[in-house]
């Protein structure tokens, strides 16, 4: 999945809020810059369309790590 929200505010309750995430006009530039930098490392990089709606079917196998910062 080439699009993923990278910012979520987790200080109020159990669900993250995404109101402080970058707006699309800024986020697409950050996304494209990340793709460029990742490609320059020699990694194979595949992309999708930024902001496209996606329907997924998947099986999660393993843990995920989230870093939550607080003041």
PQR file with spaces between the fields and no chain letter, atoms N, CA, C, O and H, PARSE charges and radii, in Angstrom:
ATOM       1  N    UNK     1       0.862   -1.173    0.000 -0.4000 1.5000
ATOM       2  CA   UNK     1       0.000    0.000    0.000 -0.0000 2.0000
ATOM       3  C    UNK     1       0.898    1.220    0.000  0.5500 1.7000
ATOM       4  O    UNK     1       1.673    1.419    0.936 -0.5500 1.4000
ATOM       5  N    UNK     2       0.807    2.020   -1.009 -0.4000 1.5000
ATOM       6  CA   UNK     2       1.728    3.149   -1.105 -0.0000 2.0000
ATOM       7  C    UNK     2       1.285    4.351   -0.285  0.5500 1.7000
ATOM       8  O    UNK     2       2.100    5.227    0.003 -0.5500 1.4000
ATOM       9  H    UNK     2       0.178    1.859   -1.769  0.4000 1.0000
ATOM      10  N    UNK     3       0.042    4.413    0.091 -0.4000 1.5000
ATOM      11  CA   UNK     3      -0.403    5.554    0.901 -0.0000 2.0000
ATOM      12  C    UNK     3      -0.666    5.080    2.318  0.5500 1.7000
ATOM      13  O    UNK     3      -1.321    4.058    2.519 -0.5500 1.4000
ATOM      14  H    UNK     3      -0.620    3.701   -0.143  0.4000 1.0000
ATOM      15  N    UNK     4      -0.171    5.799    3.284 -0.4000 1.5000
ATOM      16  CA   UNK     4      -0.389    5.459    4.681 -0.0000 2.0000
ATOM      17  C    UNK     4      -0.312    6.745    5.478  0.5500 1.7000
ATOM      18  O    UNK     4       0.588    7.555    5.260 -0.5500 1.4000
ATOM      19  H    UNK     4       0.362    6.629    3.120  0.4000 1.0000
ATOM      20  N    UNK     5      -1.231    6.941    6.385 -0.4000 1.5000
ATOM      21  CA   UNK     5      -1.201    8.132    7.221 -0.0000 2.0000
ATOM      22  C    UNK     5      -0.050    8.025    8.198  0.5500 1.7000
ATOM      23  O    UNK     5       0.039    7.057    8.954 -0.5500 1.4000
ATOM      24  H    UNK     5      -1.962    6.283    6.561  0.4000 1.0000
ATOM      25  N    UNK     6       0.829    9.007    8.189 -0.4000 1.5000
ATOM      26  CA   UNK     6       2.022    8.962    9.007 -0.0000 2.0000
ATOM      27  C    UNK     6       1.886    9.727   10.311  0.5500 1.7000
ATOM      28  O    UNK     6       2.796    9.696   11.139 -0.5500 1.4000
ATOM      29  H    UNK     6       0.757    9.793    7.575  0.4000 1.0000
ATOM      30  N    UNK     7       0.786   10.403   10.507 -0.4000 1.5000
ATOM      31  CA   UNK     7       0.621   11.193   11.721 -0.0000 2.0000
ATOM      32  C    UNK     7      -0.748   10.939   12.310  0.5500 1.7000
ATOM      33  O    UNK     7      -1.757   11.030   11.612 -0.5500 1.4000
ATOM      34  H    UNK     7       0.047   10.429    9.834  0.4000 1.0000
ATOM      35  N    UNK     8      -0.786   10.624   13.577 -0.4000 1.5000
ATOM      36  CA   UNK     8      -2.053   10.485   14.295 -0.0000 2.0000
ATOM      37  C    UNK     8      -1.874   10.974   15.723  0.5500 1.7000
ATOM      38  O    UNK     8      -0.911   10.599   16.392 -0.5500 1.4000
ATOM      39  H    UNK     8       0.034   10.550   14.144  0.4000 1.0000
ATOM      40  N    UNK     9      -2.774   11.789   16.185 -0.4000 1.5000
ATOM      41  CA   UNK     9      -2.748   12.313   17.560 -0.0000 2.0000
ATOM      42  C    UNK     9      -3.446   11.299   18.459  0.5500 1.7000
ATOM      43  O    UNK     9      -4.612   10.972   18.235 -0.5500 1.4000
ATOM      44  H    UNK     9      -3.556   12.094   15.641  0.4000 1.0000
ATOM      45  N    UNK    10      -2.748   10.803   19.465 -0.4000 1.5000
ATOM      46  CA   UNK    10      -3.269    9.709   20.301 -0.0000 2.0000
ATOM      47  C    UNK    10      -3.480   10.103   21.756  0.5500 1.7000
ATOM      48  O    UNK    10      -3.600    9.218   22.603 -0.5500 1.4000
ATOM      49  H    UNK    10      -1.801   11.068   19.647  0.4000 1.0000
ATOM      50  N    UNK    11      -3.531   11.377   22.080 -0.4000 1.5000
ATOM      51  CA   UNK    11      -3.608   11.784   23.482 -0.0000 2.0000
ATOM      52  C    UNK    11      -5.033   11.815   24.036  0.5500 1.7000
ATOM      53  O    UNK    11      -5.214   11.931   25.249 -0.5500 1.4000
ATOM      54  H    UNK    11      -3.434   12.096   21.392  0.4000 1.0000
ATOM      55  N    UNK    12      -6.038   11.715   23.180 -0.4000 1.5000
ATOM      56  CA   UNK    12      -7.425   11.799   23.646 -0.0000 2.0000
ATOM      57  C    UNK    12      -8.181   10.518   23.343  0.5500 1.7000
ATOM      58  O    UNK    12      -8.820   10.412   22.296 -0.5500 1.4000
ATOM      59  H    UNK    12      -5.891   11.621   22.195  0.4000 1.0000
ATOM      60  N    UNK    13      -8.122    9.566   24.221 -0.4000 1.5000
ATOM      61  CA   UNK    13      -8.897    8.343   24.034 -0.0000 2.0000
ATOM      62  C    UNK    13      -8.136    7.266   23.290  0.5500 1.7000
ATOM      63  O    UNK    13      -6.909    7.293   23.202 -0.5500 1.4000
ATOM      64  H    UNK    13      -7.603    9.652   25.071  0.4000 1.0000
ATOM      65  N    UNK    14      -8.889    6.319   22.758 -0.4000 1.5000
ATOM      66  CA   UNK    14      -8.295    5.136   22.145 -0.0000 2.0000
ATOM      67  C    UNK    14      -8.108    5.236   20.644  0.5500 1.7000
ATOM      68  O    UNK    14      -7.356    4.449   20.069 -0.5500 1.4000
ATOM      69  H    UNK    14      -9.886    6.298   22.829  0.4000 1.0000
ATOM      70  N    UNK    15      -8.749    6.151   20.013 -0.4000 1.5000
ATOM      71  CA   UNK    15      -8.631    6.279   18.559 -0.0000 2.0000
ATOM      72  C    UNK    15      -7.769    7.472   18.203  0.5500 1.7000
ATOM      73  O    UNK    15      -7.929    8.550   18.776 -0.5500 1.4000
ATOM      74  H    UNK    15      -9.360    6.790   20.480  0.4000 1.0000
ATOM      75  N    UNK    16      -6.846    7.287   17.251 -0.4000 1.5000
ATOM      76  CA   UNK    16      -6.047    8.437   16.831 -0.0000 2.0000
ATOM      77  C    UNK    16      -6.883    9.437   16.038  0.5500 1.7000
ATOM      78  O    UNK    16      -7.822    9.063   15.335 -0.5500 1.4000
ATOM      79  H    UNK    16      -6.716    6.412   16.786  0.4000 1.0000
ATOM      80  N    UNK    17      -6.529   10.700   16.163 -0.4000 1.5000
ATOM      81  CA   UNK    17      -7.145   11.765   15.368 -0.0000 2.0000
ATOM      82  C    UNK    17      -6.120   12.195   14.329  0.5500 1.7000
ATOM      83  O    UNK    17      -4.922   12.215   14.612 -0.5500 1.4000
ATOM      84  H    UNK    17      -5.766   11.004   16.734  0.4000 1.0000
ATOM      85  N    UNK    18      -6.568   12.531   13.155 -0.4000 1.5000
ATOM      86  CA   UNK    18      -5.663   12.887   12.067 -0.0000 2.0000
ATOM      87  C    UNK    18      -5.814   14.341   11.628  0.5500 1.7000
ATOM      88  O    UNK    18      -5.387   14.707   10.533 -0.5500 1.4000
ATOM      89  H    UNK    18      -7.541   12.515   12.925  0.4000 1.0000
ATOM      90  N    UNK    19      -6.425   15.176   12.483 -0.4000 1.5000
ATOM      91  CA   UNK    19      -6.685   16.567   12.117 -0.0000 2.0000
ATOM      92  C    UNK    19      -5.407   17.381   11.970  0.5500 1.7000
ATOM      93  O    UNK    19      -5.416   18.393   11.269 -0.5500 1.4000
ATOM      94  H    UNK    19      -6.772   14.878   13.372  0.4000 1.0000
ATOM      95  N    UNK    20      -4.308   16.980   12.605 -0.4000 1.5000
ATOM      96  CA   UNK    20      -3.056   17.718   12.507 -0.0000 2.0000
ATOM      97  C    UNK    20      -2.145   17.186   11.403  0.5500 1.7000
ATOM      98  O    UNK    20      -1.050   17.713   11.203 -0.5500 1.4000
ATOM      99  H    UNK    20      -4.301   16.158   13.174  0.4000 1.0000
ATOM     100  N    UNK    21      -2.577   16.156   10.689 -0.4000 1.5000
ATOM     101  CA   UNK    21      -1.791   15.621    9.575 -0.0000 2.0000
ATOM     102  C    UNK    21      -1.717   16.683    8.474  0.5500 1.7000
ATOM     103  O    UNK    21      -2.589   17.547    8.384 -0.5500 1.4000
ATOM     104  H    UNK    21      -3.466   15.728   10.851  0.4000 1.0000
ATOM     105  N    UNK    22      -0.696   16.618    7.654 -0.4000 1.5000
ATOM     106  CA   UNK    22      -0.523   17.595    6.569 -0.0000 2.0000
ATOM     107  C    UNK    22      -1.687   17.509    5.587  0.5500 1.7000
ATOM     108  O    UNK    22      -2.159   16.413    5.284 -0.5500 1.4000
ATOM     109  H    UNK    22       0.013   15.916    7.728  0.4000 1.0000
ATOM     110  N    UNK    23      -2.157   18.657    5.085 -0.4000 1.5000
ATOM     111  CA   UNK    23      -3.191   18.635    4.059 -0.0000 2.0000
ATOM     112  C    UNK    23      -2.647   17.990    2.775  0.5500 1.7000
ATOM     113  O    UNK    23      -1.437   17.944    2.554 -0.5500 1.4000
ATOM     114  H    UNK    23      -1.773   19.547    5.332  0.4000 1.0000
ATOM     115  N    UNK    24      -3.548   17.504    1.952 -0.4000 1.5000
ATOM     116  CA   UNK    24      -3.162   16.782    0.740 -0.0000 2.0000
ATOM     117  C    UNK    24      -2.150   17.481   -0.137  0.5500 1.7000
ATOM     118  O    UNK    24      -1.253   16.838   -0.683 -0.5500 1.4000
ATOM     119  H    UNK    24      -4.531   17.541    2.132  0.4000 1.0000
ATOM     120  N    UNK    25      -2.280   18.808   -0.284 -0.4000 1.5000
ATOM     121  CA   UNK    25      -1.371   19.546   -1.169 -0.0000 2.0000
ATOM     122  C    UNK    25       0.073   19.468   -0.664  0.5500 1.7000
ATOM     123  O    UNK    25       1.008   19.431   -1.464 -0.5500 1.4000
ATOM     124  H    UNK    25      -3.008   19.331    0.160  0.4000 1.0000
ATOM     125  N    UNK    26       0.251   19.444    0.630 -0.4000 1.5000
ATOM     126  CA   UNK    26       1.593   19.345    1.222 -0.0000 2.0000
ATOM     127  C    UNK    26       2.017   17.878    1.306  0.5500 1.7000
ATOM     128  O    UNK    26       3.162   17.534    1.011 -0.5500 1.4000
ATOM     129  H    UNK    26      -0.509   19.474    1.279  0.4000 1.0000
ATOM     130  N    UNK    27       1.082   17.023    1.710 -0.4000 1.5000
ATOM     131  CA   UNK    27       1.388   15.609    1.908 -0.0000 2.0000
ATOM     132  C    UNK    27       1.849   14.936    0.621  0.5500 1.7000
ATOM     133  O    UNK    27       2.745   14.093    0.668 -0.5500 1.4000
ATOM     134  H    UNK    27       0.152   17.302    1.949  0.4000 1.0000
ATOM     135  N    UNK    28       1.272   15.277   -0.520 -0.4000 1.5000
ATOM     136  CA   UNK    28       1.674   14.645   -1.777 -0.0000 2.0000
ATOM     137  C    UNK    28       3.128   14.965   -2.105  0.5500 1.7000
ATOM     138  O    UNK    28       3.836   14.112   -2.639 -0.5500 1.4000
ATOM     139  H    UNK    28       0.545   15.962   -0.558  0.4000 1.0000
ATOM     140  N    UNK    29       3.584   16.166   -1.799 -0.4000 1.5000
ATOM     141  CA   UNK    29       4.990   16.517   -2.012 -0.0000 2.0000
ATOM     142  C    UNK    29       5.919   15.727   -1.099  0.5500 1.7000
ATOM     143  O    UNK    29       6.980   15.271   -1.525 -0.5500 1.4000
ATOM     144  H    UNK    29       3.009   16.859   -1.365  0.4000 1.0000
ATOM     145  N    UNK    30       5.514   15.566    0.166 -0.4000 1.5000
ATOM     146  CA   UNK    30       6.310   14.770    1.107 -0.0000 2.0000
ATOM     147  C    UNK    30       6.355   13.311    0.669  0.5500 1.7000
ATOM     148  O    UNK    30       7.401   12.665    0.737 -0.5500 1.4000
ATOM     149  H    UNK    30       4.652   15.936    0.512  0.4000 1.0000
ATOM     150  N    UNK    31       5.242   12.813    0.231 -0.4000 1.5000
ATOM     151  CA   UNK    31       5.137   11.433   -0.265 -0.0000 2.0000
ATOM     152  C    UNK    31       6.071   11.215   -1.454  0.5500 1.7000
ATOM     153  O    UNK    31       6.826   10.243   -1.486 -0.5500 1.4000
ATOM     154  H    UNK    31       4.392   13.337    0.175  0.4000 1.0000
ATOM     155  N    UNK    32       6.017   12.118   -2.428 -0.4000 1.5000
ATOM     156  CA   UNK    32       6.868   11.983   -3.610 -0.0000 2.0000
ATOM     157  C    UNK    32       8.342   12.118   -3.267  0.5500 1.7000
ATOM     158  O    UNK    32       9.177   11.431   -3.855 -0.5500 1.4000
ATOM     159  H    UNK    32       5.403   12.907   -2.402  0.4000 1.0000
ATOM     160  N    UNK    33       8.671   12.980   -2.338 -0.4000 1.5000
ATOM     161  CA   UNK    33      10.071   13.135   -1.902 -0.0000 2.0000
ATOM     162  C    UNK    33      10.571   11.856   -1.239  0.5500 1.7000
ATOM     163  O    UNK    33      11.696   11.423   -1.486 -0.5500 1.4000
ATOM     164  H    UNK    33       7.993   13.538   -1.860  0.4000 1.0000
ATOM     165  N    UNK    34       9.734   11.252   -0.397 -0.4000 1.5000
ATOM     166  CA   UNK    34      10.100    9.996    0.243 -0.0000 2.0000
ATOM     167  C    UNK    34      10.360    8.906   -0.798  0.5500 1.7000
ATOM     168  O    UNK    34      11.331    8.156   -0.687 -0.5500 1.4000
ATOM     169  H    UNK    34       8.820   11.604   -0.196  0.4000 1.0000
ATOM     170  N    UNK    35       9.492    8.820   -1.807 -0.4000 1.5000
ATOM     171  CA   UNK    35       9.667    7.831   -2.878 -0.0000 2.0000
ATOM     172  C    UNK    35      10.996    8.055   -3.583  0.5500 1.7000
ATOM     173  O    UNK    35      11.729    7.102   -3.848 -0.5500 1.4000
ATOM     174  H    UNK    35       8.703    9.429   -1.897  0.4000 1.0000
ATOM     175  N    UNK    36      11.310    9.315   -3.888 -0.4000 1.5000
ATOM     176  CA   UNK    36      12.574    9.638   -4.556 -0.0000 2.0000
ATOM     177  C    UNK    36      13.766    9.227   -3.704  0.5500 1.7000
ATOM     178  O    UNK    36      14.690    8.583   -4.200 -0.5500 1.4000
ATOM     179  H    UNK    36      10.715   10.089   -3.673  0.4000 1.0000
ATOM     180  N    UNK    37      13.753    9.594   -2.425 -0.4000 1.5000
ATOM     181  CA   UNK    37      14.864    9.257   -1.533 -0.0000 2.0000
ATOM     182  C    UNK    37      14.999    7.754   -1.343  0.5500 1.7000
ATOM     183  O    UNK    37      16.117    7.237   -1.325 -0.5500 1.4000
ATOM     184  H    UNK    37      13.002   10.118   -2.021  0.4000 1.0000
ATOM     185  N    UNK    38      13.892    7.043   -1.202 -0.4000 1.5000
ATOM     186  CA   UNK    38      13.949    5.589   -1.052 -0.0000 2.0000
ATOM     187  C    UNK    38      14.536    4.950   -2.304  0.5500 1.7000
ATOM     188  O    UNK    38      15.334    4.018   -2.211 -0.5500 1.4000
ATOM     189  H    UNK    38      12.984    7.463   -1.217  0.4000 1.0000
ATOM     190  N    UNK    39      14.147    5.443   -3.464 -0.4000 1.5000
ATOM     191  CA   UNK    39      14.672    4.914   -4.723 -0.0000 2.0000
ATOM     192  C    UNK    39      16.159    5.157   -4.890  0.5500 1.7000
ATOM     193  O    UNK    39      16.852    4.347   -5.506 -0.5500 1.4000
ATOM     194  H    UNK    39      13.499    6.201   -3.540  0.4000 1.0000
ATOM     195  N    UNK    40      16.659    6.255   -4.355 -0.4000 1.5000
ATOM     196  CA   UNK    40      18.080    6.575   -4.459 -0.0000 2.0000
ATOM     197  C    UNK    40      18.956    5.652   -3.615  0.5500 1.7000
ATOM     198  O    UNK    40      20.174    5.631   -3.792 -0.5500 1.4000
ATOM     199  H    UNK    40      16.096    6.913   -3.854  0.4000 1.0000
ATOM     200  N    UNK    41      18.360    4.896   -2.709 -0.4000 1.5000
ATOM     201  CA   UNK    41      19.133    3.964   -1.876 -0.0000 2.0000
ATOM     202  C    UNK    41      19.394    2.652   -2.595  0.5500 1.7000
ATOM     203  O    UNK    41      20.163    1.820   -2.114 -0.5500 1.4000
ATOM     204  H    UNK    41      17.371    4.913   -2.565  0.4000 1.0000
ATOM     205  N    UNK    42      18.763    2.464   -3.736 -0.4000 1.5000
ATOM     206  CA   UNK    42      18.901    1.211   -4.458 -0.0000 2.0000
ATOM     207  C    UNK    42      17.761    0.243   -4.188  0.5500 1.7000
ATOM     208  O    UNK    42      17.711   -0.839   -4.774 -0.5500 1.4000
ATOM     209  H    UNK    42      18.138    3.140   -4.126  0.4000 1.0000
ATOM     210  N    UNK    43      16.844    0.625   -3.301 -0.4000 1.5000
ATOM     211  CA   UNK    43      15.681   -0.220   -3.035 -0.0000 2.0000
ATOM     212  C    UNK    43      14.746   -0.225   -4.229  0.5500 1.7000
ATOM     213  O    UNK    43      14.635    0.775   -4.939 -0.5500 1.4000
ATOM     214  H    UNK    43      16.885    1.503   -2.825  0.4000 1.0000
ATOM     215  N    UNK    44      14.080   -1.332   -4.451 -0.4000 1.5000
ATOM     216  CA   UNK    44      13.035   -1.383   -5.467 -0.0000 2.0000
ATOM     217  C    UNK    44      11.800   -0.711   -4.865  0.5500 1.7000
ATOM     218  O    UNK    44      11.316   -1.138   -3.817 -0.5500 1.4000
ATOM     219  H    UNK    44      14.169   -2.144   -3.874  0.4000 1.0000
ATOM     220  N    UNK    45      11.297    0.311   -5.501 -0.4000 1.5000
ATOM     221  CA   UNK    45      10.170    1.077   -4.973 -0.0000 2.0000
ATOM     222  C    UNK    45       9.014    1.008   -5.965  0.5500 1.7000
ATOM     223  O    UNK    45       9.158    1.369   -7.132 -0.5500 1.4000
ATOM     224  H    UNK    45      11.690    0.658   -6.353  0.4000 1.0000
ATOM     225  N    UNK    46       7.872    0.542   -5.485 -0.4000 1.5000
ATOM     226  CA   UNK    46       6.651    0.521   -6.290 -0.0000 2.0000
ATOM     227  C    UNK    46       5.687    1.531   -5.673  0.5500 1.7000
ATOM     228  O    UNK    46       5.661    1.695   -4.453 -0.5500 1.4000
ATOM     229  H    UNK    46       7.754    0.249   -4.536  0.4000 1.0000
ATOM     230  N    UNK    47       4.915    2.191   -6.486 -0.4000 1.5000
ATOM     231  CA   UNK    47       3.997    3.214   -5.982 -0.0000 2.0000
ATOM     232  C    UNK    47       2.593    3.004   -6.527  0.5500 1.7000
ATOM     233  O    UNK    47       2.368    2.251   -7.475 -0.5500 1.4000
ATOM     234  H    UNK    47       4.937    2.058   -7.476  0.4000 1.0000
ATOM     235  N    UNK    48       1.679    3.685   -5.901 -0.4000 1.5000
ATOM     236  CA   UNK    48       0.296    3.718   -6.358 -0.0000 2.0000
ATOM     237  C    UNK    48      -0.065    5.170   -6.635  0.5500 1.7000
ATOM     238  O    UNK    48       0.816    5.988   -6.900 -0.5500 1.4000
ATOM     239  H    UNK    48       1.861    4.296   -5.131  0.4000 1.0000
ATOM     240  N    UNK    49      -1.345    5.494   -6.575 -0.4000 1.5000
ATOM     241  CA   UNK    49      -1.795    6.874   -6.759 -0.0000 2.0000
ATOM     242  C    UNK    49      -2.074    7.482   -5.401  0.5500 1.7000
ATOM     243  O    UNK    49      -2.890    6.958   -4.643 -0.5500 1.4000
ATOM     244  H    UNK    49      -2.060    4.830   -6.359  0.4000 1.0000
ATOM     245  N    UNK    50      -1.412    8.573   -5.084 -0.4000 1.5000
ATOM     246  CA   UNK    50      -1.614    9.248   -3.802 -0.0000 2.0000
ATOM     247  C    UNK    50      -3.061    9.695   -3.687  0.5500 1.7000
ATOM     248  O    UNK    50      -3.603   10.309   -4.606 -0.5500 1.4000
ATOM     249  H    UNK    50      -0.749    8.999   -5.700  0.4000 1.0000
ATOM     250  N    UNK    51      -3.682    9.388   -2.564 -0.4000 1.5000
ATOM     251  CA   UNK    51      -5.045    9.825   -2.293 -0.0000 2.0000
ATOM     252  C    UNK    51      -6.130    8.979   -2.926  0.5500 1.7000
ATOM     253  O    UNK    51      -7.313    9.285   -2.772 -0.5500 1.4000
ATOM     254  H    UNK    51      -3.241    8.889   -1.818  0.4000 1.0000
ATOM     255  N    UNK    52      -5.759    7.918   -3.636 -0.4000 1.5000
ATOM     256  CA   UNK    52      -6.771    7.072   -4.271 -0.0000 2.0000
ATOM     257  C    UNK    52      -7.493    6.241   -3.218  0.5500 1.7000
ATOM     258  O    UNK    52      -6.909    5.876   -2.197 -0.5500 1.4000
ATOM     259  H    UNK    52      -4.799    7.669   -3.761  0.4000 1.0000
ATOM     260  N    UNK    53      -8.759    5.945   -3.469 -0.4000 1.5000
ATOM     261  CA   UNK    53      -9.483    5.027   -2.596 -0.0000 2.0000
ATOM     262  C    UNK    53      -9.018    3.619   -2.900  0.5500 1.7000
ATOM     263  O    UNK    53      -8.863    3.250   -4.064 -0.5500 1.4000
ATOM     264  H    UNK    53      -9.233    6.241   -4.297  0.4000 1.0000
ATOM     265  N    UNK    54      -8.794    2.828   -1.859 -0.4000 1.5000
ATOM     266  CA   UNK    54      -8.319    1.468   -2.054 -0.0000 2.0000
ATOM     267  C    UNK    54      -9.177    0.518   -1.236  0.5500 1.7000
ATOM     268  O    UNK    54      -9.527    0.813   -0.093 -0.5500 1.4000
ATOM     269  H    UNK    54      -8.920    3.128   -0.914  0.4000 1.0000
ATOM     270  N    UNK    55      -9.508   -0.605   -1.815 -0.4000 1.5000
ATOM     271  CA   UNK    55     -10.189   -1.677   -1.101 -0.0000 2.0000
ATOM     272  C    UNK    55      -9.182   -2.810   -0.986  0.5500 1.7000
ATOM     273  O    UNK    55      -8.592   -3.241   -1.977 -0.5500 1.4000
ATOM     274  H    UNK    55      -9.224   -0.844   -2.743  0.4000 1.0000
ATOM     275  N    UNK    56      -8.997   -3.284    0.242 -0.4000 1.5000
ATOM     276  CA   UNK    56      -7.994   -4.298    0.499 -0.0000 2.0000
ATOM     277  C    UNK    56      -8.610   -5.538    1.106  0.5500 1.7000
ATOM     278  O    UNK    56      -9.587   -5.470    1.852 -0.5500 1.4000
ATOM     279  H    UNK    56      -9.476   -2.934    1.047  0.4000 1.0000
ATOM     280  N    UNK    57      -8.026   -6.663    0.775 -0.4000 1.5000
ATOM     281  CA   UNK    57      -8.318   -7.917    1.456 -0.0000 2.0000
ATOM     282  C    UNK    57      -6.967   -8.451    1.889  0.5500 1.7000
ATOM     283  O    UNK    57      -6.084   -8.643    1.053 -0.5500 1.4000
ATOM     284  H    UNK    57      -7.232   -6.718    0.170  0.4000 1.0000
ATOM     285  N    UNK    58      -6.788   -8.693    3.179 -0.4000 1.5000
ATOM     286  CA   UNK    58      -5.490   -9.120    3.645 -0.0000 2.0000
ATOM     287  C    UNK    58      -5.599   -9.930    4.913  0.5500 1.7000
ATOM     288  O    UNK    58      -6.624   -9.932    5.595 -0.5500 1.4000
ATOM     289  H    UNK    58      -7.505   -8.536    3.858  0.4000 1.0000
ATOM     290  N    UNK    59      -4.521  -10.612    5.207 -0.4000 1.5000
ATOM     291  CA   UNK    59      -4.395  -11.335    6.465 -0.0000 2.0000
ATOM     292  C    UNK    59      -3.190  -10.763    7.178  0.5500 1.7000
ATOM     293  O    UNK    59      -2.074  -10.832    6.663 -0.5500 1.4000
ATOM     294  H    UNK    59      -3.688  -10.610    4.654  0.4000 1.0000
ATOM     295  N    UNK    60      -3.397  -10.202    8.355 -0.4000 1.5000
ATOM     296  CA   UNK    60      -2.287   -9.682    9.138 -0.0000 2.0000
ATOM     297  C    UNK    60      -1.602  -10.847    9.837  0.5500 1.7000
ATOM     298  O    UNK    60      -2.258  -11.652   10.499 -0.5500 1.4000
ATOM     299  H    UNK    60      -4.304  -10.146    8.773  0.4000 1.0000
ATOM     300  N    UNK    61      -0.285  -10.936    9.691 -0.4000 1.5000
ATOM     301  CA   UNK    61       0.474  -12.013   10.308 -0.0000 2.0000
ATOM     302  C    UNK    61       1.673  -11.404   11.006  0.5500 1.7000
ATOM     303  O    UNK    61       2.724  -11.215   10.394 -0.5500 1.4000
ATOM     304  H    UNK    61       0.248  -10.282    9.154  0.4000 1.0000
ATOM     305  N    UNK    62       1.522  -11.103   12.253 -0.4000 1.5000
ATOM     306  CA   UNK    62       2.635  -10.543   12.999 -0.0000 2.0000
ATOM     307  C    UNK    62       2.280   -9.226   13.634  0.5500 1.7000
ATOM     308  O    UNK    62       1.234   -8.642   13.351 -0.5500 1.4000
ATOM     309  H    UNK    62       0.668  -11.256   12.750  0.4000 1.0000
ATOM     310  N    UNK    63       3.158   -8.765   14.495 -0.4000 1.5000
ATOM     311  CA   UNK    63       2.902   -7.518   15.221 -0.0000 2.0000
ATOM     312  C    UNK    63       3.186   -6.284   14.367  0.5500 1.7000
ATOM     313  O    UNK    63       3.846   -6.358   13.331 -0.5500 1.4000
ATOM     314  H    UNK    63       4.008   -9.240   14.725  0.4000 1.0000
ATOM     315  N    UNK    64       2.684   -5.183   14.820 -0.4000 1.5000
ATOM     316  CA   UNK    64       3.006   -3.894   14.240 -0.0000 2.0000
ATOM     317  C    UNK    64       3.512   -3.011   15.372  0.5500 1.7000
ATOM     318  O    UNK    64       3.030   -3.103   16.501 -0.5500 1.4000
ATOM     319  H    UNK    64       2.147   -5.122   15.662  0.4000 1.0000
ATOM     320  N    UNK    65       4.471   -2.167   15.072 -0.4000 1.5000
ATOM     321  CA   UNK    65       5.020   -1.282   16.092 -0.0000 2.0000
ATOM     322  C    UNK    65       4.579    0.146   15.812  0.5500 1.7000
ATOM     323  O    UNK    65       4.776    0.663   14.713 -0.5500 1.4000
ATOM     324  H    UNK    65       4.863   -2.092   14.155  0.4000 1.0000
ATOM     325  N    UNK    66       3.986    0.773   16.806 -0.4000 1.5000
ATOM     326  CA   UNK    66       3.608    2.171   16.723 -0.0000 2.0000
ATOM     327  C    UNK    66       4.384    2.937   17.769  0.5500 1.7000
ATOM     328  O    UNK    66       4.444    2.521   18.926 -0.5500 1.4000
ATOM     329  H    UNK    66       3.825    0.353   17.699  0.4000 1.0000
ATOM     330  N    UNK    67       4.977    4.044   17.382 -0.4000 1.5000
ATOM     331  CA   UNK    67       5.679    4.890   18.328 -0.0000 2.0000
ATOM     332  C    UNK    67       4.735    6.025   18.687  0.5500 1.7000
ATOM     333  O    UNK    67       4.322    6.793   17.817 -0.5500 1.4000
ATOM     334  H    UNK    67       4.928    4.382   16.442  0.4000 1.0000
ATOM     335  N    UNK    68       4.398    6.133   19.953 -0.4000 1.5000
ATOM     336  CA   UNK    68       3.482    7.173   20.421 -0.0000 2.0000
ATOM     337  C    UNK    68       4.272    8.093   21.337  0.5500 1.7000
ATOM     338  O    UNK    68       4.773    7.677   22.381 -0.5500 1.4000
ATOM     339  H    UNK    68       4.734    5.510   20.659  0.4000 1.0000
ATOM     340  N    UNK    69       4.372    9.354   20.926 -0.4000 1.5000
ATOM     341  CA   UNK    69       5.080   10.359   21.725 -0.0000 2.0000
ATOM     342  C    UNK    69       4.089   11.185   22.503  0.5500 1.7000
ATOM     343  O    UNK    69       2.988   11.459   22.026 -0.5500 1.4000
ATOM     344  H    UNK    69       3.965    9.692   20.078  0.4000 1.0000
ATOM     345  N    UNK    70       4.473   11.583   23.704 -0.4000 1.5000
ATOM     346  CA   UNK    70       3.625   12.456   24.494 -0.0000 2.0000
ATOM     347  C    UNK    70       4.498   13.454   25.245  0.5500 1.7000
ATOM     348  O    UNK    70       5.691   13.228   25.451 -0.5500 1.4000
ATOM     349  H    UNK    70       5.367   11.360   24.092  0.4000 1.0000
ATOM     350  N    UNK    71       3.892   14.541   25.642 -0.4000 1.5000
ATOM     351  CA   UNK    71       4.628   15.552   26.380 -0.0000 2.0000
ATOM     352  C    UNK    71       4.683   15.218   27.838  0.5500 1.7000
ATOM     353  O    UNK    71       5.269   15.965   28.621 -0.5500 1.4000
ATOM     354  H    UNK    71       2.923   14.725   25.474  0.4000 1.0000
